[in-house]
Amino acid sequence: MPEPTGRVLAPHRSVRAFRPEPLPAGMLERLVAEAQRAPTDAGGQMYAFVQVRDAATRRRVAALSGEQAHVTDCAEFLVVCADLHRLFRTLAHRGHAPGEFPAAALHFGVVDAALAAQRLIDAAEALGLGTCCIGGILDGIEELIEVLALPRHVLPLFGLCLGFPAEAPVERPRVALGAVLHPDFYREQTPDGIEAAAAGMADTTRSRDWAKALARYFAAGGVMEQREAALRRVVERQGFAW
């Protein structure tokens, strides 16, 4: 499959070093307003952004996320959440009993939140800001819910750093287009295709072994297995288990 020519958007780069200056007044609100124009299922807008402003709270969130310095150093730090709580309160206020659909709530809440967050990221980068998504909030997700006072039916998904970049990271490669675009039906990668994809991603790791880097997170005993039990407890506690 031929690779595309020409770029539509500037390439995204995760920024982890920020200049010590705040965003101009009103910029964050402008970005969230842009995020709200993202597609949303059935008009539900099932997402929330928790702006972590208090310095002590920011430090605690950073500690819960693996002591990532950019969580405290960035101008603004948001926790992106799937939010069915607001929707259910609206229904109850108008006399409608909320339905029981935890699996669908999880699905559409995550999709809505991800679409809104990606639009916010695109808008931020268009204004010259740097961004970095923080999946490490899962490392302390049970305490994070307490710290942010998240009610039932609100599920934290990832953090988002925003600020003026103090670095210019290189653009990292992505797997070949044919690995992610499947005409008409899903097509399994051949062993040669798997090796070609791994070779193409070698520059993303110090060891130049992409599969080894993936194994740290996704193989047996990896980071994702370590996060699984706490996330399952939180999903149940917040009302998304079925």
ABEGO torsion letter per residue (X at the ends): XBBBBEBABBBBBBBABBBBBBBBBGAAAAAAAAAAABBBBGGAGBBBBBBBABAAAAAAAAAAAGGBAAAAABABBBBBBBBAAAAAAAAAAAGBBBBBBAAAAAAAAAAAAAAAAAAAAAAAAAAGBBBBBBAAAAAAAAAAAAAAGBBBGBBBABBBBBEBBABBBBBBBBBBAAAABBBGBBBBBBAAAAAAAAAAAAAABAAGBAAAAAAAAABBGBAAAAAAAAAAAAAAAAGABX
